[in-house]
Amino acid sequence: MIIVLKPDATEAQIHYIEERVKKVGLTPMVSRGTQRTIIGVIGPEDVLRVTPLEVFPGVEKVLQVLAPYKLVSREFHPEDSIIDLGRGVKIGAKRIVPIAGPCAIENREMLKTIAKEIKAAGAQVLRGGAFKPRTSPYSFQGLGEEGLKLLKEVGEEFNLVTVTEVMDTRDVELVARNADVLQIGARNMQNFNLLKEVGSTKKPVILKRGLMSTVKELLMSAEYILSAGNFNVILCERGIRTFEDFTRNTLDISCVPAIKTLSHLPVIVDPSHASGKWGLVSPLALAGIAAGADGVLIEVHPKPEEALSDGAQSLLPEKFKELMIKMKAVAKAIGREV
């Protein structure tokens, strides 16, 4: 249920409605837009159907939200959400945000080299995996806490926003202490305990679509995070599993405008994991931007042939620079910036 308030509703009236909603055991979520304030009501709404909310001071109308995802929906928040990642970087606005870095943090020297290169190319966000979910238990699993400390150190040195994946509820506090943005990987999209745990933080979260998940399932997973109090969620299309075996996965470009229709949350694409081939990363990234993506997640490595994880899909720094130039051209054509 959504309670739409009048443009001149006072803070006292908003507080009164919140308290009445809490009194019947439901949770009010206030969304303040540029035009008016909306209160989303979370929980079984039958108890409110016998309460005439429309007569409360400051209330303009009460709407039922038909979609199972309430807080994520455009009905709750008609305007696009703009999320502050820190260091002056915001995603969801006119400027498209490139996020670049190695699949896995291997050592300080490599991470510093990449950070220097991507910043020179114009990127403001550095990604790097400290904990790596690998298909094989014998593959490189990441440096763990050491990798997190390196990411924090290099991010501060180059004034870059940092992104890394969290895989375990027990690691959320540790990762949040060292990174600016938390990432939930495709394999954990429906790890509901983990979603609720990152929801208890106020850190921005990149939520990746599962390998075989629908858009609705992705939005429902995002709802877990928002319902726990964290509205700083960015959705990521990273390719889904289809019958095609030439690419690692199939990047669902239609997912971008579809989500934009259904939800107010920013959307980014990850062409590196979608394709699994470095030669396909650039055209897929450009396609994502043309479709309306608010950012791209690109893997970059100075020596892909020696990478401990996903070298085949990593761009050389010079290729990333070329991609940045192309992204600026596509962004300009659709009235945006990089």
GIMORA-V82143 format. One record per helix or strand of 3 or more residues. SS is the DSSP state (H for helix, E for strand). FROM is the first residue (numbers start at 0). LEN is the number of residues. If there is no record, write none. Layout:
((SS & FROM & LEN) (SS & FROM & LEN))
This chain:
((E & 1 & 4) (H & 10 & 13) (E & 26 & 6) (E & 36 & 6) (H & 44 & 4) (H & 52 & 3) (E & 58 & 5) (E & 82 & 4) (E & 88 & 3) (E & 96 & 5) (H & 107 & 14) (E & 124 & 3) (H & 144 & 14) (E & 160 & 5) (H & 168 & 10) (E & 180 & 4) (H & 185 & 3) (H & 191 & 8) (E & 203 & 5) (H & 214 & 13) (E & 232 & 5) (H & 253 & 9) (E & 265 & 4) (H & 270 & 5) (H & 277 & 13) (E & 294 & 6) (H & 303 & 3) (H & 310 & 3) (H & 316 & 17))
